[in-house]
Amino acid sequence: MISKEQFWKIAGVTQHIQFENYLRKIVFNQEQRNDFFKQLLKLDAQCVVQDTFKQYFEEYAAERKANQQDYTPDEVSKLLSIIVNTKYDADFKNDMEKRYFHKKGYTAADITAGTGSLLIQKWWADMTAELPWTYVPHRYFYFASELADNVIPYLLCNLALRGMNAIVVHGDALTGETKQVYFIQNSKDDYLSFSDINVMPHSKQVAKEFNVTKWLEEAIDHIESTKIIRRKDYGPMLKRALHMQTGGVSKPFIPPSENQMLLGRFATIERAKAKKVYPKGTVVIQISATRGQCGMLTSSGEVGSQYACIQFKPYIDSFTGWMKVKQEIPRWRHKYQEGLNIKLEDICKIPFNIPINWLLPFEEQQRLKKERGYV
């Protein structure tokens, strides 16, 4: 979490009003804005997972009396992102096709967006449902509407920081009276890039598209997306929505972990056998009277029967695999352990999502095949 002092230091200010003026300025200065984003990420690379400005805004900028600006807790945002990440059964299909935002092609819409907390959680859920080589920003398009003037710079910066594609309508969603319509675009189509901020013209076409009944401000001539790249070097979309059944007997909940890669796919797992000598690099997990103890053999030897032995496939480095297993054990054990013991078959269910650069070169695979007795 980035503190007030850190925000102010990056912006070179000493007061809240100066910080808000700084945000308003960088909204239309791409170079300064991107430099601001880079410094935020240096302080906290995880600041994109949740609303970057939420805590600061609630403490220093929220107009609780005038505009009732109390914003959505992170836990509620996460829950809503799961609920809206659904597909509906046939009984609901016709209704979905008639829905305005679904029909317009938006991935998600928030009509009272605030600083963007709900959309950020939805964006994070969408992105983490994919792999690095299947996620591309142009497949996702978000819609935000917000009335309050003091919130807009925070909202625009939040969306641009994450490389999102979005429409932001600054106006009254009920009456259609609007100040500006912003188009946030990841023109490089790269999830590691920041987005451009463009302002839509006050034309009849824009007014019709976004239900504008009256323009309350003069048009702002500001376009940053002068060159647009659409990536083609990506794989098929892997994202899989949860199923929501609207009638009859409810179907079981499909947990997000269903699409995870599991340890059993990458290793041979067995309960330690008496008098069997296991090779160096074998990972052992205590399964009897256990608290999840895990280790790796530094030399060949016998292993007690209270342990499960894990021997990785030749293309997985033993030490790297052990560190990954060790990292996942606490959450996995909390889910699967019953009483003092762990079932052997449950060890196969340890999450084991590995980056492709963890795979060993072919020559090293051949050497390990011989060492581990595969050939």
C-alpha positions as CSV (number, residue, x, y, z in Angstrom):
1,M,0.0,0.0,0.0
2,I,1.4,3.4,-1.0
3,S,1.3,6.0,1.7
4,K,0.3,9.7,1.5
5,E,3.9,10.7,2.0
6,Q,5.0,8.5,-0.9
7,F,2.4,9.9,-3.3
8,W,3.4,13.5,-2.3
9,K,7.1,12.8,-2.7
10,I,6.6,11.4,-6.3
11,A,4.5,14.4,-7.2
12,G,6.9,16.8,-5.5
13,V,4.1,18.4,-3.4
14,T,3.5,18.9,0.3
15,Q,-0.3,19.3,0.4
16,H,-3.4,17.4,-0.7
17,I,-4.7,20.2,-2.9
18,Q,-1.3,20.3,-4.7
19,F,-1.4,16.6,-5.3
20,E,-4.9,16.8,-6.9
21,N,-3.7,19.6,-9.1
22,Y,-0.8,17.4,-10.1
23,L,-3.1,14.6,-11.1
24,R,-5.3,16.9,-13.1
25,K,-2.2,18.1,-14.9
26,I,-0.7,14.7,-15.8
27,V,-4.0,13.4,-17.1
28,F,-3.2,15.4,-20.2
29,N,0.6,15.0,-20.1
30,Q,1.5,11.4,-21.2
31,E,5.2,11.7,-20.5
32,Q,4.8,12.9,-16.9
33,R,1.9,10.5,-16.3
34,N,3.9,7.5,-17.4
35,D,6.8,8.6,-15.3
36,F,4.5,8.9,-12.3
37,F,3.2,5.3,-13.0
38,K,6.7,3.9,-13.2
39,Q,7.6,5.4,-9.8
40,L,4.5,4.0,-8.3
41,L,5.4,0.5,-9.6
42,K,9.0,0.9,-8.2
43,L,7.5,1.5,-4.7
44,D,5.0,-1.3,-4.9
45,A,4.7,-3.6,-8.0
46,Q,1.6,-5.1,-6.4
47,C,-0.3,-1.8,-6.3
48,V,-2.2,-2.7,-9.5
49,V,-3.9,-5.7,-7.9
50,Q,-6.3,-3.4,-6.0
51,D,-7.4,0.2,-6.4
52,T,-4.1,2.1,-6.1
53,F,-5.7,5.4,-4.8
54,K,-8.6,4.0,-2.8
55,Q,-7.1,4.4,0.7
56,Y,-5.6,7.8,-0.1
57,F,-8.9,9.1,-1.7
58,E,-11.1,7.9,1.2
59,E,-8.9,9.6,3.8
60,Y,-8.1,12.9,2.0
61,A,-10.5,13.5,-0.9
62,A,-13.8,11.8,-0.4
63,E,-16.8,14.2,-0.1
64,R,-18.9,12.1,2.2
65,K,-21.5,14.8,3.1
66,A,-21.9,16.4,-0.3
67,N,-21.7,13.3,-2.5
68,Q,-21.9,10.4,-0.1
69,Q,-18.5,9.2,-1.4
70,D,-17.9,6.0,0.7
71,Y,-16.4,3.5,-1.6
72,T,-16.6,-0.3,-2.0
73,P,-14.5,-2.4,0.3
74,D,-11.9,-4.6,-1.6
75,E,-13.6,-7.8,-0.4
76,V,-16.9,-6.8,-1.9
77,S,-15.2,-5.8,-5.1
78,K,-13.6,-9.2,-5.4
79,L,-16.9,-11.0,-4.7
80,L,-18.7,-8.9,-7.3
81,S,-15.9,-9.6,-9.9
82,I,-16.6,-13.3,-9.4
83,I,-20.4,-12.9,-9.6
84,V,-20.2,-10.9,-12.9
85,N,-17.7,-13.3,-14.4
86,T,-20.5,-15.7,-15.2
87,K,-22.2,-17.3,-18.1
88,Y,-26.0,-17.9,-18.0
89,D,-28.0,-20.9,-19.0
90,A,-30.3,-21.1,-22.0
91,D,-33.3,-19.7,-20.1
92,F,-31.4,-16.4,-19.5
93,K,-29.7,-16.1,-22.9
94,N,-32.4,-14.0,-24.6
95,D,-32.5,-11.6,-21.7
96,M,-28.7,-11.2,-21.8
97,E,-28.8,-10.3,-25.6
98,K,-31.2,-7.5,-24.8
99,R,-29.0,-5.9,-22.2
100,Y,-27.5,-2.6,-23.2
101,F,-23.8,-3.0,-22.1
102,H,-23.7,-6.7,-23.1
103,K,-25.0,-5.7,-26.5
104,K,-22.4,-2.9,-26.8
105,G,-19.6,-5.3,-26.3
106,Y,-18.4,-4.2,-22.9
107,T,-16.7,-6.7,-20.7
108,A,-18.0,-4.9,-17.5
109,A,-19.7,-1.6,-16.7
110,D,-19.8,0.4,-13.5
111,I,-22.3,3.4,-13.7
112,T,-21.1,4.9,-10.4
113,A,-17.4,4.0,-10.8
114,G,-15.8,6.2,-8.2
115,T,-12.0,5.6,-8.4
116,G,-12.6,2.4,-10.3
117,S,-12.4,-0.3,-7.5
118,L,-15.0,-2.7,-9.0
119,L,-13.6,-2.4,-12.6
120,I,-10.1,-3.0,-11.3
121,Q,-11.1,-6.2,-9.6
122,K,-12.9,-7.4,-12.7
123,W,-9.8,-6.5,-14.9
124,W,-7.6,-8.4,-12.5
125,A,-9.9,-11.5,-12.6
126,D,-10.0,-11.3,-16.4
127,M,-6.2,-11.0,-16.7
128,T,-5.3,-13.7,-14.2
129,A,-7.7,-16.2,-15.9
130,E,-5.3,-16.1,-18.9
131,L,-1.7,-17.0,-19.5
132,P,1.0,-14.5,-20.5
133,W,0.8,-15.7,-24.1
134,T,-3.0,-15.7,-24.4
135,Y,-4.0,-12.5,-22.6
136,V,-4.2,-9.4,-24.9
137,P,-5.8,-6.1,-23.8
138,H,-7.9,-5.6,-27.0
139,R,-10.1,-8.6,-26.0
140,Y,-11.4,-6.7,-22.9
141,F,-13.3,-3.4,-22.9
142,Y,-14.7,-1.7,-19.8
143,F,-17.2,1.1,-19.2
144,A,-17.2,3.6,-16.4
145,S,-19.5,6.6,-15.6
146,E,-18.8,9.1,-12.8
147,L,-20.5,12.3,-11.8
148,A,-18.0,13.8,-9.2
149,D,-15.3,16.1,-10.6
150,N,-12.8,15.4,-7.8
151,V,-12.8,11.6,-8.7
152,I,-12.2,11.7,-12.4
153,P,-8.4,12.2,-12.3
154,Y,-8.0,9.2,-9.9
155,L,-10.3,7.1,-12.1
156,L,-8.5,7.9,-15.3
157,C,-5.0,7.3,-13.8
158,N,-6.2,4.0,-12.3
159,L,-7.3,2.7,-15.7
160,A,-4.4,4.0,-17.6
161,L,-1.9,2.6,-15.1
162,R,-3.2,-0.9,-15.8
163,G,-3.1,-0.7,-19.6
164,M,-6.9,-1.2,-19.8
165,N,-9.2,-0.3,-22.7
166,A,-12.2,1.7,-21.4
167,I,-14.7,4.4,-21.9
168,V,-15.2,6.9,-19.0
169,V,-18.2,9.2,-19.1
170,H,-17.9,12.2,-16.8
171,G,-21.5,13.1,-16.2
172,D,-24.9,12.3,-14.8
173,A,-25.9,8.8,-15.8
174,L,-29.6,9.5,-15.0
175,T,-30.1,12.8,-16.9
176,G,-27.4,12.3,-19.6
177,E,-25.9,15.7,-18.9
178,T,-22.2,15.1,-19.6
179,K,-19.0,17.1,-19.3
180,Q,-16.5,14.8,-21.2
181,V,-16.2,11.3,-22.6
182,Y,-12.8,9.8,-22.3
183,F,-11.4,6.8,-24.3
184,I,-8.7,4.9,-22.5
185,Q,-6.7,2.9,-25.0
186,N,-3.8,0.5,-24.8
187,S,-2.6,1.4,-28.2
188,K,0.4,-1.0,-28.1
189,D,-2.0,-3.9,-27.2
190,D,0.6,-5.0,-24.6
191,Y,-0.3,-5.8,-21.0
192,L,3.0,-4.4,-19.8
193,S,2.2,-1.0,-21.3
194,F,0.3,2.0,-19.9
195,S,-2.8,3.2,-21.7
196,D,-3.3,6.5,-23.6
197,I,-5.9,9.0,-22.5
198,N,-8.0,10.4,-25.4
199,V,-10.9,12.8,-25.2
200,M,-13.9,12.2,-27.5
201,P,-15.2,15.1,-29.6
202,H,-18.6,16.7,-28.7
203,S,-20.1,15.4,-31.9
204,K,-23.7,14.2,-32.6
205,Q,-22.3,10.6,-33.1
206,V,-20.6,10.6,-29.7
207,A,-23.7,12.1,-28.1
208,K,-25.9,9.4,-29.6
209,E,-23.5,6.6,-28.7
210,F,-23.2,7.5,-25.0
211,N,-26.7,8.9,-24.5
212,V,-25.6,12.5,-24.0
213,T,-28.5,14.9,-23.7
214,K,-26.4,18.0,-23.0
215,W,-22.8,19.0,-22.9
216,L,-21.9,20.9,-19.8
217,E,-18.3,21.8,-20.8
218,E,-16.4,22.9,-23.9
219,A,-14.8,20.1,-25.9
220,I,-11.2,19.3,-25.0
221,D,-9.0,18.6,-28.0
222,H,-6.6,15.9,-26.7
223,I,-5.6,12.7,-28.6
224,E,-2.7,10.5,-27.6
225,S,-3.4,7.3,-29.6
226,T,-1.8,8.4,-32.9
227,K,-0.6,4.9,-33.8
228,I,-2.4,1.7,-32.9
229,I,-0.8,-1.8,-32.8
230,R,-3.0,-4.9,-32.7
231,R,-1.0,-7.9,-31.6
232,K,-1.4,-11.2,-33.5
233,D,1.2,-13.3,-31.7
234,Y,-1.1,-14.7,-29.0
235,G,-2.8,-18.0,-28.3
236,P,-6.6,-18.8,-28.0
237,M,-8.4,-17.3,-25.1
238,L,-8.4,-19.6,-22.1
239,K,-10.8,-17.7,-19.9
240,R,-13.6,-19.8,-18.6
241,A,-16.6,-18.2,-16.9
242,L,-18.4,-19.6,-13.9
243,H,-21.8,-21.0,-14.7
244,M,-24.9,-19.3,-13.2
245,Q,-28.0,-21.4,-13.4
246,T,-31.2,-19.2,-13.0
247,G,-33.7,-22.0,-12.4
248,G,-34.1,-25.5,-11.1
249,V,-31.5,-27.3,-9.0
250,S,-28.2,-25.4,-8.6
251,K,-25.1,-26.8,-10.2
252,P,-22.0,-27.1,-8.1
253,F,-19.7,-24.1,-7.8
254,I,-16.7,-24.3,-10.2
255,P,-13.7,-23.0,-8.3
256,P,-11.1,-20.9,-10.1
257,S,-8.5,-23.6,-9.3
258,E,-10.2,-25.9,-11.8
259,N,-8.1,-24.5,-14.6
260,Q,-4.8,-24.7,-12.6
261,M,-2.0,-27.0,-13.5
262,L,-1.4,-29.5,-10.7
263,L,1.7,-31.3,-9.4
264,G,0.6,-34.7,-10.5
265,R,1.0,-33.7,-14.1
266,F,4.7,-32.9,-13.6
267,A,6.0,-35.5,-11.2
268,T,5.8,-39.2,-10.1
269,I,4.4,-39.3,-6.5
270,E,4.4,-42.3,-4.2
271,R,4.5,-43.2,-0.5
272,A,8.1,-43.9,0.5
273,K,8.9,-47.7,0.2
274,A,11.0,-49.6,2.7
275,K,14.6,-50.2,1.6
276,K,14.2,-48.2,-1.6
277,V,16.9,-45.8,-2.4
278,Y,15.6,-42.5,-3.7
279,P,17.9,-40.3,-5.9
280,K,19.3,-36.9,-5.0
281,G,16.8,-34.2,-5.7
282,T,13.7,-36.2,-4.6
283,V,11.3,-33.9,-2.8
284,V,9.7,-35.4,0.4
285,I,6.5,-34.2,2.2
286,Q,5.5,-35.6,5.6
287,I,2.0,-37.0,5.3
288,S,1.6,-38.7,8.8
289,A,1.2,-36.5,11.8
290,T,2.2,-33.6,9.7
291,R,2.2,-29.8,9.7
292,G,3.2,-29.8,6.0
293,Q,6.9,-30.3,6.5
294,C,8.7,-30.5,3.1
295,G,12.3,-31.0,2.1
296,M,14.6,-32.2,-0.7
297,L,17.2,-34.9,-0.6
298,T,20.7,-33.6,-1.1
299,S,22.1,-37.1,-1.7
300,S,20.6,-40.5,-2.5
301,G,19.1,-42.5,0.4
302,E,16.2,-44.3,2.0
303,V,13.2,-42.4,3.2
304,G,10.8,-43.1,6.1
305,S,7.3,-44.4,5.4
306,Q,5.7,-41.3,6.9
307,Y,6.8,-39.3,3.8
308,A,5.5,-39.0,0.3
309,C,8.3,-38.9,-2.4
310,I,8.1,-36.6,-5.4
311,Q,10.3,-37.1,-8.4
312,F,9.9,-34.4,-11.1
313,K,9.8,-35.1,-14.8
314,P,13.2,-34.5,-16.5
315,Y,12.3,-31.1,-17.8
316,I,11.7,-29.7,-14.3
317,D,14.6,-28.6,-12.1
318,S,14.3,-30.3,-8.7
319,F,15.3,-27.3,-6.6
320,T,12.9,-25.0,-8.5
321,G,10.1,-27.5,-8.3
322,W,10.7,-28.0,-4.5
323,M,10.6,-24.2,-3.9
324,K,7.3,-24.0,-5.9
325,V,5.8,-26.9,-3.9
326,K,7.0,-25.3,-0.6
327,Q,5.3,-22.0,-1.6
328,E,2.0,-23.7,-2.3
329,I,1.8,-26.1,0.7
330,P,0.3,-23.8,3.3
331,R,-2.8,-22.9,1.3
332,W,-3.1,-26.5,-0.2
333,R,-2.9,-28.1,3.3
334,H,-5.5,-25.8,4.7
335,K,-7.9,-27.0,2.0
336,Y,-7.2,-30.7,2.0
337,Q,-5.8,-31.9,5.3
338,E,-8.2,-33.7,7.6
339,G,-7.0,-34.3,11.1
340,L,-3.3,-35.1,11.5
341,N,-2.7,-36.9,8.2
342,I,-2.7,-36.0,4.5
343,K,-4.0,-38.4,1.8
344,L,-1.4,-39.4,-0.8
345,E,-3.8,-38.7,-3.7
346,D,-4.3,-35.1,-2.5
347,I,-0.6,-34.4,-3.0
348,C,-1.2,-34.6,-6.7
349,K,-3.6,-31.7,-6.3
350,I,-0.9,-29.2,-5.2
351,P,-1.1,-26.2,-7.6
352,F,1.9,-26.2,-9.9
353,N,1.6,-23.3,-12.3
354,I,5.1,-22.9,-13.8
355,P,6.4,-20.2,-16.2
356,I,7.7,-21.7,-19.5
357,N,11.2,-20.4,-18.8
358,W,11.5,-22.9,-15.9
359,L,11.7,-25.8,-18.4
360,L,15.3,-27.1,-18.8
361,P,17.2,-27.2,-22.0
362,F,17.0,-30.5,-24.0
363,E,20.6,-31.6,-23.2
364,E,19.9,-31.1,-19.5
365,Q,16.7,-33.1,-19.8
366,Q,18.5,-36.0,-21.3
367,R,21.1,-36.0,-18.6
368,L,18.4,-36.0,-15.9
369,K,16.5,-38.8,-17.6
370,K,19.5,-41.1,-17.1
371,E,20.2,-39.8,-13.6
372,R,16.6,-40.4,-12.5
373,G,16.3,-43.8,-14.1
374,Y,13.8,-42.8,-17.0
375,V,16.2,-44.5,-19.5
